[in-house]
Amino acid sequence: MIARLKGILDEVGLDWIVIDVAGVGYQVFCPARVITALPAVGEPLSLHIETHVREDHIHLFGFASARERECFRMLTTVQGVGAKVGLGILGTLSVDDLTTAIVAEDKALLTRADGVGPRLAARLMTELKDKILSLNGEFAPSVAASAANAGAGGPTDGAGDTVSADAVSALVNLGYGRAEAFSAVNRAAQAQGDASDLDLLIPAALKELSQ
């Protein structure tokens, strides 16, 4: 099982590259975001690799970080998300953007990714909502819980959760995207160390959005 490759960038295709490792060229399929961030041909690089072994082929998929690779693995556990769609999602959205979109249940942001329609976006939100935060750990717990509950129409679990949900809803009503609002409220709550005062949280979130 190949988990990482270090070598020289030898060739670049539309969705693949060739890495020369001690004279052996490995073809690696990558998200568009990885392709656009590559060094020049002939320069050294290192990628985290996910290896898929099938009866008729062995495919290598390359990622800039172990976290991105883990996200790809998580995505491909969802029905309807094969390797191609998983690469398409990570080619459009960073891991942070994807995490925010799923927790905030921002279907519009998810459907920006190639191969993701409304039905698959709903499935991603349902199946990964409780898993995706394991990739991040940067969200204020009350904001994460309230945003998810508000998006699903479910109950909140406390004053902080309720205030965070209200703050996200207020920003959405002002015309901000749900994921954008969620992220701003999260940053504001972390900066304040408190998500229980709506009168303070909304202005702080708006300040985050203006930066």
ZIHUMO-V857445 format. One record per residue. N is the residue number from 1. RES is the residue in one small letter. SS is DSSP state (~ for helix, > for strand, _ for the rest). Layout:
# ZIHUMO-V857445
n->N res->RES ss->SS
n->N res->RES ss->SS
This chain:
# ZIHUMO-V857445
n->1 res->m ss->_
n->2 res->i ss->_
n->3 res->a ss->_
n->4 res->r ss->>
n->5 res->l ss->>
n->6 res->k ss->>
n->7 res->g ss->>
n->8 res->i ss->>
n->9 res->l ss->>
n->10 res->d ss->>
n->11 res->e ss->>
n->12 res->v ss->>
n->13 res->g ss->_
n->14 res->l ss->_
n->15 res->d ss->_
n->16 res->w ss->>
n->17 res->i ss->>
n->18 res->v ss->>
n->19 res->i ss->>
n->20 res->d ss->>
n->21 res->v ss->>
n->22 res->a ss->_
n->23 res->g ss->_
n->24 res->v ss->>
n->25 res->g ss->>
n->26 res->y ss->>
n->27 res->q ss->>
n->28 res->v ss->>
n->29 res->f ss->>
n->30 res->c ss->>
n->31 res->p ss->_
n->32 res->a ss->~
n->33 res->r ss->~
n->34 res->v ss->~
n->35 res->i ss->~
n->36 res->t ss->~
n->37 res->a ss->_
n->38 res->l ss->_
n->39 res->p ss->_
n->40 res->a ss->_
n->41 res->v ss->_
n->42 res->g ss->_
n->43 res->e ss->_
n->44 res->p ss->>
n->45 res->l ss->>
n->46 res->s ss->>
n->47 res->l ss->>
n->48 res->h ss->>
n->49 res->i ss->>
n->50 res->e ss->>
n->51 res->t ss->>
n->52 res->h ss->>
n->53 res->v ss->>
n->54 res->r ss->_
n->55 res->e ss->_
n->56 res->d ss->_
n->57 res->h ss->_
n->58 res->i ss->>
n->59 res->h ss->>
n->60 res->l ss->>
n->61 res->f ss->>
n->62 res->g ss->>
n->63 res->f ss->>
n->64 res->a ss->_
n->65 res->s ss->_
n->66 res->a ss->~
n->67 res->r ss->~
n->68 res->e ss->~
n->69 res->r ss->~
n->70 res->e ss->~
n->71 res->c ss->~
n->72 res->f ss->~
n->73 res->r ss->~
n->74 res->m ss->~
n->75 res->l ss->~
n->76 res->t ss->_
n->77 res->t ss->_
n->78 res->v ss->_
n->79 res->q ss->_
n->80 res->g ss->_
n->81 res->v ss->_
n->82 res->g ss->_
n->83 res->a ss->~
n->84 res->k ss->~
n->85 res->v ss->~
n->86 res->g ss->~
n->87 res->l ss->~
n->88 res->g ss->~
n->89 res->i ss->~
n->90 res->l ss->~
n->91 res->g ss->~
n->92 res->t ss->~
n->93 res->l ss->_
n->94 res->s ss->_
n->95 res->v ss->~
n->96 res->d ss->~
n->97 res->d ss->~
n->98 res->l ss->~
n->99 res->t ss->~
n->100 res->t ss->~
n->101 res->a ss->~
n->102 res->i ss->~
n->103 res->v ss->~
n->104 res->a ss->_
n->105 res->e ss->_
n->106 res->d ss->_
n->107 res->k ss->~
n->108 res->a ss->~
n->109 res->l ss->~
n->110 res->l ss->~
n->111 res->t ss->_
n->112 res->r ss->_
n->113 res->a ss->_
n->114 res->d ss->_
n->115 res->g ss->_
n->116 res->v ss->_
n->117 res->g ss->_
n->118 res->p ss->~
n->119 res->r ss->~
n->120 res->l ss->~
n->121 res->a ss->~
n->122 res->a ss->~
n->123 res->r ss->~
n->124 res->l ss->~
n->125 res->m ss->~
n->126 res->t ss->~
n->127 res->e ss->~
n->128 res->l ss->~
n->129 res->k ss->_
n->130 res->d ss->_
n->131 res->k ss->_
n->132 res->i ss->~
n->133 res->l ss->~
n->134 res->s ss->~
n->135 res->l ss->~
n->136 res->n ss->_
n->137 res->g ss->_
n->138 res->e ss->_
n->139 res->f ss->_
n->140 res->a ss->_
n->141 res->p ss->~
n->142 res->s ss->~
n->143 res->v ss->~
n->144 res->a ss->~
n->145 res->a ss->~
n->146 res->s ss->~
n->147 res->a ss->~
n->148 res->a ss->~
n->149 res->n ss->~
n->150 res->a ss->~
n->151 res->g ss->~
n->152 res->a ss->~
n->153 res->g ss->_
n->154 res->g ss->_
n->155 res->p ss->_
n->156 res->t ss->_
n->157 res->d ss->_
n->158 res->g ss->_
n->159 res->a ss->~
n->160 res->g ss->~
n->161 res->d ss->~
n->162 res->t ss->~
n->163 res->v ss->~
n->164 res->s ss->~
n->165 res->a ss->~
n->166 res->d ss->~
n->167 res->a ss->~
n->168 res->v ss->~
n->169 res->s ss->~
n->170 res->a ss->~
n->171 res->l ss->~
n->172 res->v ss->~
n->173 res->n ss->~
n->174 res->l ss->_
n->175 res->g ss->_
n->176 res->y ss->_
n->177 res->g ss->_
n->178 res->r ss->~
n->179 res->a ss->~
n->180 res->e ss->~
n->181 res->a ss->~
n->182 res->f ss->~
n->183 res->s ss->~
n->184 res->a ss->~
n->185 res->v ss->~
n->186 res->n ss->~
n->187 res->r ss->~
n->188 res->a ss->~
n->189 res->a ss->~
n->190 res->q ss->~
n->191 res->a ss->~
n->192 res->q ss->~
n->193 res->g ss->_
n->194 res->d ss->_
n->195 res->a ss->_
n->196 res->s ss->_
n->197 res->d ss->_
n->198 res->l ss->~
n->199 res->d ss->~
n->200 res->l ss->~
n->201 res->l ss->~
n->202 res->i ss->~
n->203 res->p ss->~
n->204 res->a ss->~
n->205 res->a ss->~
n->206 res->l ss->~
n->207 res->k ss->~
n->208 res->e ss->~
n->209 res->l ss->~
n->210 res->s ss->~
n->211 res->q ss->_
